[in-house]
Amino acid sequence: MRRASWRMCSALRLRAVGMLAFATGWLSLVGLASGADPDWAKFLPKESAFVWHYGGSESQREAFEKTAAFEAYFRSGLMPAFKKFAAELPWEIIKTQMDVETEAELPLQQIIDVYGDLYHRGFTLAVCLPEDNRGSWPYQMMVIPDAGTHAPSIGTWAESAAATSLAKRAAAAAKDDTKTKKKDDKDKAEETEDDDEPLEKVLKSAKAKQIADNLGEEEDDSAATVTAALAPIIGFDKISHKGRTIYCLHRREGHAKVDWACWQEGRDLMVYFGRPGVELVIDKATNEGSLATTPSWQRAWPELEQPIAETSRVWCDVERLLKRYGSTTVVATEPDPITVAKLLKHLGVDEIESIAWRWGYHGRHLVDVLDVVTPQPRQGLLALYDQPTVSLDRLPPLPVSVRSFSIQALDVAQTWDQSAKILTGITALLPEELSSAFHSIGTKFGNENAAELRREMFASLGNVLCTWSDTDQELLSLGRFNVAISVKDAAALQKTLDRLFEVIQQQGLEFSHTASTRHGCPFYVFASRTSAIKPCVALCDGWLILGLQPQTVEATVLRSKGRLPRWEGDVAKTTGVEIPKSFSGLTWSDPRSTVRFAMSLLPWLADVWSANAKEFAPGVDFSSLDIPPAELVTQPLFPNVTTTITSPDRIRWTTWSSTQMNDSLVTLFQGYAAITVVANVWGEDPFEFLVGLLEEAEVEEVVDPEVDADEDH
């Protein structure tokens, strides 16, 4: 199984880097000058639907060395240790031990060199969707900065690779034809003497003939035809077009012809991969204008209030993608299939024009900005972001040990109505039997009594929603999921909660816990005493507090009453970021606990490696002694903050961070560890135990006494 997995990974890797290796395999030996042309977008066609620009690790090196991440991972010695480890690995031996199959022309070390060079120097990759009669087949364009002068050398390399491949295929074809001829001669000798069938008709190689037919070649016994039929590389051309010298390598992928081409454009190297017709692509870029001139591209990149040393950009033209692939069937329902366009329309995301993401540095921060360009009025999921704004002075009483929290503006009634509208639209697309099932479920929650309770509750709630993690209550990590909603009318809300509690009890469910008062606040537990999860609700000092266990809810009440300390941190001071006075949402997260947790595992993992790698990597000296102390890594770090801002033409998320890691990773590991411990108590497999818990939560078990008695026997 392991060998099969490695083979699959190797095949996928080789296919993905084929284009890059063709263009940059030779460049990895000669190197490139650092820095990218700031006008790189001018080389990309208007047909571009996806663009990924990476300026390279060297493009903003000075700015990166000022960040907290550089101090934490590089100056601490952590990344140098890993680089040394990777450099000393005997890749060829590992490839043999793992049975990784690679092409002889593309050794593993060359792949590593290619990717390393692109990482340091940068590139721009565009996926384009032509609107002409070439169909839906996309083509790719790549810009490699300051590498244009190497185009002739790459062309020589490509021509040599084509000739070598053709020679090998010709030799293999000749060998196969010799074997076929010997077998046919033997069969011919066994036939009757009066059989006058010409010998030439049986000497043709069946394999060569089949491939030649697929290529559309006429039947010919010449060596050139057989070579072209059997070779995946079917030709090489040196093309002159509009003052450019284009080096084009022709290949066959399945039944389709594809071209790899490169040429010099100013100082830069251009690489093309797609259907034959690179000249047409160049004509379009020069005659019709480039991507940089399109309104969609220009609207995606407004100036930032706080400029960053930008290193990367990713852009996706959602409108173009939907136009091309909107008719694609997602679910083949009768009489009308559910298409991509229908599904996205009901979700409300069909009105997105583009998605733009940029990444870079500002002082000690790593900064990324994500823009969803979509005009108002927004529908569906996007309409959920059209909420009243909120500010940091509306935070509920958070625990002193809080590791992360999120505060959002929320109109509960609007959110409910919009969510119901989305669900109704999606349900209408489903087959009748599924639609009826959803309608039946909705009827139970949409009867008049439930609707009245919902209206009363929503009318009593405010427009602030806050979630946070309570790290003092760590059982099964349940203490990490807490919610507080602001309250406008506490008296009315309490009456509604009392009625809701009564309605639930009238459904035939028995509770050992009932509504009570704790510390002067109404306190409700919606579970039996023996339940592992006990959802709780408390109404206290203008907040409706919800949690998965009583301790976290009660602790919040005690903080509100002043009997427990509360978090008094200043978000601006802890993050070093100027926070907007109002926003749609804000998330604050301290990554140091996650980094500390990961650093606690590294020494153990290093020693495990050292103990098990003696057979295939005896020369690699790497152990826990190479791992720096955790404090060296965590000391420079500080909390991350993400703000959500909505405007008439876009929704923007801006993240200022010291590292990309966050508190959620600790939750994942601790949750799995807790489940493993509990599962071991029952002697069950952790995964099966977790699946069992989920099934019990969804399906009400009905016990048949007779069946139960039979099972006992």
N, C-alpha and C positions, 0 to 999 in steps of 0.2 A: 504493500500500500504506500509506504514511504517513497519507494522508487518511482511508482506511478505518479505520485503527486509532484515529485521533483521534475519528472519528465514533462508533465503538463505545464508547470510553472516556467520551465525552460522554453517550451514551445511558445507560450504566450509572450515571454520576455523577448525572444528573438524576433517574433513577428512585430512587436511594438517598436523595437529599436532598429528594424531593418532600414527604414527611411533615414533615421538619424545616423546610423552607422555608415551608410553610403555617402552621406554628405560630410560627416565629421570624423570618420575613421582615420583618414590621413591627417586631418587637422590636429588630432590628439597628439601627434608626434611633433608638429612644428609649433603649436601653441598659437594663441590669438592675442591681439592687443585688447586691453580692458576698455570698458566704456561702450555704450550703445548710442546710436543715433537717436536723438530725441524725436525725430520725425519719422520713426519707424512705421507708423500707421499709414504713411503715404504710399507704401509699397503694396498694401493689401487691397484686393478688389472689393468693389461694392457688394459683391455676392457673399462676403464673409458673414457667417452666422455665429461663429464662435471664435474668440481670439484669446490667446494666452500669451502675455508678454512678461518675460522674466529678465530683469536687468542684469542678473548675475550677482554673486556674493561679493565681487570686487567693486561693483558700480557705486555702492554707498558704504564702502568699508570704514571710512572715517566716522560716519554717523553710527554705524553698527557698534563700533568699539566703545561708544559712549553709553550704550544701553545697559540696563541691569541684566539682561539675558546674557550678554557677552561676559560680564563679570562673573555671573553665576556659573556658566557652563565652560568657559574657556580659561579665564584667569584662575579658576579653582583647580584646574588640571583635569577635569572630567572628560571633556571632549578630546584634548590631546591624548589621553590614555586610550580612548576608543579608536582614534585615528591610528595610533601605533599598533593597536590590536588588529585592526583591519589590514594595515599595510603588511603585517607579518604573516597573515594567513596564507597558507599554500593553496591557492585557488584551484590549481589543476588537480592536486591530490584530493581536495574536497569534492571536486566534480566527479572524479573517478569513484570515490567512496559512496557518493550519493547516487551514482549512475545517472548523472545529468548528461543528456545528449545535446550536443551543440554542433553546428556546422563547422567544418574545418576552417572555412574562410572567416569565421566570426568567433574567435576564441573568447572565453569569459573575461580574461583580463582586458581585452580590447573594448568590450562592452563597458566595463568599469571605467576605463580611461575616457571613453566617449562621454558617458554621463558625468564624470567628474569635470571634464572640460566645459560642458554645457552649464553645469552648476556654477562654476566660477565665472564664466564669461557671459552667459545669458543667451537668450534667443527669443524669437517671436513666432508663435505657431497659430495659424488660422485654418479653420475648417469652413469651406465655402460650398454653397448650394447654388449651382448654375440654374438660370431660368430659361436656358435655351432648350433645344431638342435633345440634349444629351441625357435626359432623364433625371432621376433622383440621385444618381451616383455623386456623392460629394468628392471634392478634391481638397488637398491640403497644400498650404504654402508655408514655408519657413524662412525667416530672416535671421541670419547669423551675423552679428555686427563685426565690422572691420575684417572680414574674411574673404572679400571679393577677389583679391589677388591670387587666392589659392584655387580658384575655379578651374584653370587649365590643368593643374596637377590632379585635382579630383577627377577631371575628365579623362586623363591618362589612366588613372587607377581604374575607373569604370570600364574603359575600353579594354584594358588588360583583363579585368575580371570577366567581361563578356567573352573574350576570346578563349580564356582558360576554361570557362564553363562549357562553351560550345565544343571545345576539343575533348573534354572529358566525356561529354554526352555522346559525341560522335564515336569515340572509342568503345563506349558501352554499347551503343547501338550496333556497331560492327560485330562485336562479340556475340550479341544476341542473335544477329542475323546468321552468323556462322553456325551457331547451335541449331537454329531453325532449319538451315539448309541441309545439315547432316541428317536431321530427323526426317525431313521431307524426302531426301534421297533414299533413305532406308525404306520409307513407306512406298516410294515409287517403285523400288526394286521388287517389292512384294506384290505389285499389281500385275495383272495379265499383260502379255506381250502386245495384244492388239489395242491397248489403251493409248491413244495418240494425244492425250491432253498435254499442251505445252508445259514444259518445266518452269517457265518464267512465272506462271500464275500461282505456283505453290512456293516459290522462293521469297515472295514478299513477306516481310515481317508483319504479323498480325497487329502487334503492338504499335509499330511505327505507322501502319496504315490507319489505325483507329485515330491516333493523335493527329495525323496529317489531315484526316477528314474533318476533325474538330477545328483545325486551324483554317479550313477552307482552301487548302492547297490542292492542286491537281496531283493525281498520282504520278510519281516520278521516282525513278530508281536512283537518282543522283544522291551523292553523299550530303550535299547541301540541304536537300529537302528533309532527309532523315534527321540530320542534325537540328534543323529548325523545329522539326516536329517534336523531338524528344527533350529539347532544352527548355527549362523554365525561363532562361534569358534568351530572348529570340532576336536580339539585335542591338546595335549601338549606332547613334547618329550624332554628327557634329553639325548643328544647324546655325545659320546666320540669319538673324531676324532683327530689323530695326536697330542696327548698330551693336547688337548683342551676339555673343557666341554662346550657344546653348549646347550643353553636353547632355544627351538624352539616352537613357538606357531603357530598352523595351523589355517588358516581362509579360508573362501570362499567369494570371491568378484564376484558377478554375477555367471557366469558359470565357473570361473577360481579359482584354488586353489592358495593361496599365503601364504608365511611363514614370520613370524617375528622371528628373532633369535638374540641372543646376546652371547658374550663370552669374555673372558679376553685375551688380546694380549699384553704381557709385562705389562706395567703399565696402559695401556689404555683399554677402553671398546669399543668393536666393535659391531655394530648393523647392521643387514641385513634385507632388505625387498624386496621380489620378489618371483618368482616362486620357488617351492620346489627344493632343490639342493644346499644348503649352503655349503655342504662338497666339491662339485665340485668347487665352487668359491675359497675356501681355498686352494684346491690342485693347482689351476692355479696360485694363488698368490705366493705360496711357490715353485712350480716346474718351472714355466715359468718366474718368475721375476715380479717385481711390476711396477707400472706406472713410478716411479722415474728413471727406467733404460731405458726408451724409448727415442729415439732421438728427437721425437716431443716435449716431455715434457722438455727435456734438452735445446733445442733451444729456448724455450719460455721464459727462465729466465736468460738472461745474467746479469752480474754484472752491477750495476748502477754507473755512475761517481760520484754521491753524494749519498752515502748509506742512507737509511731511517730506522727508527724504524718501521719495517713492522708489520701490524696487520691483513691484509686480502689479500687473493689471490682468483681470479676467473679465471678459464681456460676452454676453450671450444675447443674440437678437431673437427674443421669444416670438415676436410677431412673424418673422421670416420662417422660423421652425414650424409654427402652427399652420402657416399658409401651405407649407410643403407637406407636412405629415399629419395635418388635422384630420384627414379622411381615413387614417389608419384605424383599423378595427381593434378595439381593446377587448371586448367581449362579444362573441358572435351570438347575439340574441335574435329571436324572431318576433315580429317580422323585420324590425329594423335593428341592425347591430349598433352597439355602443362604440362610437368613435372617440378618438382623442379630443376632437373639437367639442363634441357634445359633453364629454365629461368635464373638460376644463371650463366650459361655459357655465355649468351648474356650480362649479367650485368658485367661479368668479375670477379666475386667474387668466382668462383668455384676453383680458384687457391690458395685461402687462406688455409694455413696449419692449423693454430690455432689462437685463440685470447686469449691474456693473460693480465690480469689486476691485479695490486697490489696497495695497499693503506697503508699509514702509516704517520709518523711524522718526521719532520726535523726542529729542532729549534722551531721557532714560527709558522711554516707552517704545514698545512695539505697537504700531497703530494699524488697524484695518477698518475700512469704510465700505459698507455694502449698501448700494442703492437699488431699490426696485422702482423703476421708472413706470409709473402708472397714474394717469390723471383721475381727478375726482369728476363725478361721483363714482366711488368704488363699490363693487358688488362682491358677494360671497365672502370667502376667507379674507380678502383684502379689506372689506368693509369693517371687519372686527378691529382694525387698527385706527379707524376713525372714532376716537374716543376723546372725552375731555382730558385736558392736561392735568398733571399732578406735580407736586414738588416734594423735596426731601423733608420738609417740616411736618409731613403727614405720616411718618413712620410709626408703627405700633411699638410696644415695649419688647425689644429684642434681647436675647440672652447675651451676657458678656462674652461668652465663648463662641459667638456666632461666626461661622466660616463663610457663609454666603446668604444673601437675601436678594429678593427681587420685588420692586414696587411698580405697579402698573395702574394706569388710569383705566377704569372699567365701569361702563354703564351696563349693569347686569341685565336689565330688561331688553335693551337693544341687542346685547350679545346673545341672549336666549332666542329672541325672535329671528335674528340673522342665522343662528345655528339651525333653528328649526326649518327655516326656509331652504338652507343648503341641503339638509337631510331629506326634505320633501322632494326637492329636485332630483337628488341622486336616486331616491326610492322609485321615482316615476320612470327611471331608465331601466329598472330591473325587470326580469320576467314576472308574470302575474303572480306565480306562487310565492316568490320571494317578496314582492311588493305587498301582498296580502299579509304575510307574516310580520313585516315591519309595521304595517298599518295596525295590526292587532296589538303589537307591543305599544305603539304610540297611543292607542285608545286607552290603555290602562293608565298612562301618565297624563292623558289629555282630557280626562273627564271633567265635568263641571266643578266638582269639589277640588280636584287637584289644580285646575286652572285658577280658581278663586284664591286658594292658598298661595299659589305662585305670584299672582298679582299683588296680594297683600304683602308678601315678603319682599318682592322687588321694590315696592313703593317705600319700604322702610329702610332700604339699604342705601349707602352712599356710593361714591364713584372711585374708591381706592381699594386696590387688592394688593396684599403683600404676602409673599411666601418666604420661608427661611428654614435653616437647618438648626436644630437644637442638639448640639453635640454632647450635652450632658445626659441625654436619654438615647442610648445607642443600641438597645435591644432590637435585633434584626434591622437596624438602621431605620426603624419606624419614626424615630425622633427627628429625622431629617425632613419630614414632609409635614409642614404646618402652614396654615392659611389664616389670614385675618382680613375681614372685609369691613370697611367703615360703615357706620350706622347713622341714619338721619333721625329715626324715630324709634328709640329703644323700647318704649312701652308697647307700641303697636307690634313691633317685632317679637316681643316676648309672648304676646297673645297668639301670634301666628305659630310660633314654635310649640307652644302648649297644644294648640289644635293639631299640629302636624304629628306630635308625639302620640296623641290620642288616636289619630287615624291609623298610624302604624300598628299600634296595639290592637286596634279593632280588626286588623287583617288576620288575626289568629296567631300572631307571634308573641311568645312569652318572654318577658324581660325580668331578670333578677335585679337589674338596676332600673330605677325610675328617675324621673326628673327630680332634682334636688337643688339645694342652694349651698354653694361653697364660697366662703369669704365674702358673703353678701352678694354673690352673683348667681343667676340661674345657670344650672349645670345639667346637661343632658348626655346620657350614654346610650347609643343606639346599638347595643349588642348585649348578649347574655354574659353572665359572670365567667363562664368557661371558655368563651371565645378567645382565640389567640390575638385577634385584632379587634379593638374596641373603639370605633369612631365616636368622637366626643365633640360637643358644641358647648361653648360658654358665651354669655352675653355680658360684657364688662367694659365700662367706661368708654362707650362709643365704638366698640369693636365687637364683631361677631368672630369668635376664635374657633377654628376647627383643627382637629388633630386625629391621629390614628391610635393614640393611647392617652389615658387620662392624665398621666404625669406631665406631658408636654403642655397640655391645655391649662392645667392647674398652675404650672410654673409661670405661664404667661399672665394669668390672673394675679399671681403674687407679685410679679414685676410691676404690673399696673398699679397695685396697691402700695408699692414701695417696700415690700417685705423681702424682696430679692433684688439684687443689683441689676441694672439694665445697661445695654450697650450705649455708650455715650460718644462713640467714635464720630469723627468728622470725615465724611466721604472724600471731600476735596483734599484734606491733609493726608489721609491714609493712601490715596492714589496719586497725589500730585497732579490732579487734573481739575481744570476749571469747569465745574458742573453747570449746565444751563439752569436758569431759574425755574423753568417749567419744561416738561417733557411728557411723552406718552408712556415711557417706561424706562426703568433703570435697573441694572443687575450689578451687584457688587459681590466679588468672590475672592477669597484669599487662597492663592495656589500653594502656599508654603507647606501646608499639611500634606498635600498630594506629593510634592517634591520630596518632602521628608520621608514619606511612606515608600516612595520608589527608591530612594537612596538606601533605605534600610534593607531592601531586597537585593541590591546590586552586589554587595560583598558575598552573599550566599550564592548568587547565580554565577559569579566569577569563579568561586571555588568549585562549584559543580562542573563548570566548563573545564577547569584545570584538571579535575580528576578523570574526566571522560574523553578528553581530546588527545590523549597521549598517542593513540594509535595512528590518527590521520593528521595531527598537527603537533608533532613532538617538539618542534623548534619554537613554538609560540609560548612565551613566558608571560602569562597573564593570570592574575589571581586577585584576591581581595586586597592585597597590599597596594595594588594600583588604583584603588578607589579612594578619592579624597574624603575627608570627614563631611558629614551632611551639613554641618553649620557653614562650611565654606560655600556651599551651593545655595542654601536658603537665605543666608544673611543679606545679600543684595536685593532680594525679591520683595515685592510689595503687592497689595491687592489689585486685582483687575476690575475695570468698570466698563459697562456697555450701556449706551444710551440709545433710546428709540425716539426719533423725531419724525412726525408726519407733516407734510406740506401739500399744497394743492397738486403738485405734479409727481411726488415721490414719497417713498417710505425709506428712511435711512437708519441703519444701525452703525454706530461708531464704537469701536472697542479700543481702549487704552490698557495695555497689559505689560507686566514685567516678564511673563512667560505664557505660552499658549496653554499650559496645563491648568486645570481647575479642580474644584472640590468634588465634582461628580465622580471622578475616577476612584477616589477613596470610598465613596458610597457604594460603587459597584463591587469593589474588592471586599469591603466589610460585609455587605449584604450576602455575597456568595459564601464568605467564611462562616457567617451566622447560620445560613441554610445548611451548610455542610456539617456543622456541629450538631444541629438539631436532627438532621437526617441520620447521622451516625448513631444517635441515641436510639432511634427506631430501627437501626440496622438496614437502612435503605440507601439506594443510590441517590446522590443529591439531585441530579437532574430529574429522575423519576419522581422524587419526593416533591420537587417544585411543581412539576406538571400535575401531580395529584392535588396539590393545594389549589391550583387554578381551576381544575375541573370541579372540585368540591364547592368552590365559590360560585360557579356558574350553573351547576346542575343540582337540583334538589333531589336528594336520594330518597327513594320510596322502598321500604323494606317489606318484602313478602314473608310472613311468618313461616309458610311451608317451605319456601326456597331456603330461608335462613336455617331451618331445622335440617334440611337435606345437606346443606353445606357443612353443618356441624358434624354430621356423620361421615 
